[in-house]
Amino acid sequence: MSKWYSNNLCNECPYCKSESIESQENDFDGSVMNCYMYCVDCEEQWEDCYEITSRFDKEGNQIQSFETWCNKEKK
């Protein structure tokens, strides 16, 4: 497990734990999406980073997988 792993919920501020958060902007780069976040209560800002790991068809069968930061570390 990564040393950066956190038990924080993605729907709360990592600083004050408030659920009053907003996404200010989303940026896509290949299989990575960065969301620039803002907390209404404590006014802190941070960036959430998401990676697409796989694509599935409507029946749930994997049709494509991507090399990601996490699975690249295991090789």
C-alpha positions as a printed NumPy array, in Angstrom:
array([[  0.   ,   0.   ,   0.   ],
       [  1.249,   3.463,  -0.881],
       [  2.617,   5.652,   1.892],
       [  0.297,   8.386,   0.587],
       [ -2.836,   6.306,   1.229],
       [ -5.406,   8.145,   3.304],
       [ -8.607,   7.167,   5.076],
       [-10.142,  10.552,   4.219],
       [-13.391,  10.396,   2.332],
       [-13.39 ,  11.904,  -1.144],
       [-16.526,  13.881,  -0.338],
       [-14.988,  15.8  ,   2.559],
       [-12.295,  18.395,   3.048],
       [ -8.952,  16.761,   3.987],
       [ -8.226,  19.705,   6.327],
       [-11.42 ,  20.298,   8.336],
       [-13.544,  17.271,   7.297],
       [-16.399,  19.515,   6.12 ],
       [-18.636,  18.183,   3.349],
       [-19.11 ,  21.731,   1.988],
       [-16.646,  21.314,  -0.871],
       [-16.732,  22.423,  -4.485],
       [-14.905,  21.389,  -7.628],
       [-13.544,  24.529,  -9.273],
       [-12.136,  23.034, -12.483],
       [-11.397,  19.638, -14.032],
       [ -8.374,  18.944, -16.213],
       [ -7.968,  15.797, -18.331],
       [ -4.618,  14.442, -19.521],
       [ -4.819,  10.998, -21.102],
       [ -6.16 ,   8.591, -18.479],
       [ -5.714,  11.112, -15.628],
       [ -8.268,  13.65 , -14.383],
       [ -7.298,  16.401, -11.927],
       [-10.06 ,  18.133,  -9.967],
       [ -9.196,  21.408,  -8.305],
       [-11.158,  21.496,  -5.048],
       [-12.169,  24.211,  -2.582],
       [-13.661,  24.022,   0.917],
       [-16.384,  26.58 ,   1.553],
       [-15.94 ,  26.355,   5.346],
       [-12.169,  26.607,   5.889],
       [-11.29 ,  28.049,   2.43 ],
       [ -8.449,  25.548,   1.876],
       [ -7.721,  24.317,  -1.642],
       [ -6.359,  20.991,  -2.9  ],
       [ -6.229,  18.8  ,  -5.959],
       [ -7.908,  15.389,  -6.343],
       [ -6.273,  13.163,  -8.941],
       [ -8.125,  10.245, -10.561],
       [ -6.725,   7.653, -12.954],
       [ -8.749,   5.499, -15.308],
       [ -7.609,   1.935, -14.696],
       [ -9.933,  -0.01 , -16.997],
       [-12.875,   0.185, -19.379],
       [-15.753,  -2.289, -19.32 ],
       [-18.585,  -3.082, -21.709],
       [-22.25 ,  -2.984, -20.628],
       [-22.071,  -6.626, -19.508],
       [-19.148,  -5.918, -17.167],
       [-16.427,  -7.497, -19.316],
       [-13.091,  -5.673, -19.27 ],
       [-12.256,  -4.41 , -22.749],
       [ -9.198,  -2.267, -21.99 ],
       [ -6.793,  -1.578, -19.118],
       [ -4.353,   1.28 , -18.633],
       [ -0.95 ,   1.456, -17.001],
       [ -1.375,   3.686, -13.97 ],
       [  0.895,   5.212, -11.373],
       [ -0.144,   2.537,  -8.828],
       [  0.242,  -0.564, -10.972],
       [  3.438,   0.829, -12.535],
       [  4.996,   0.756,  -9.027],
       [  4.317,  -2.999,  -8.685],
       [  6.266,  -3.969, -11.813]])
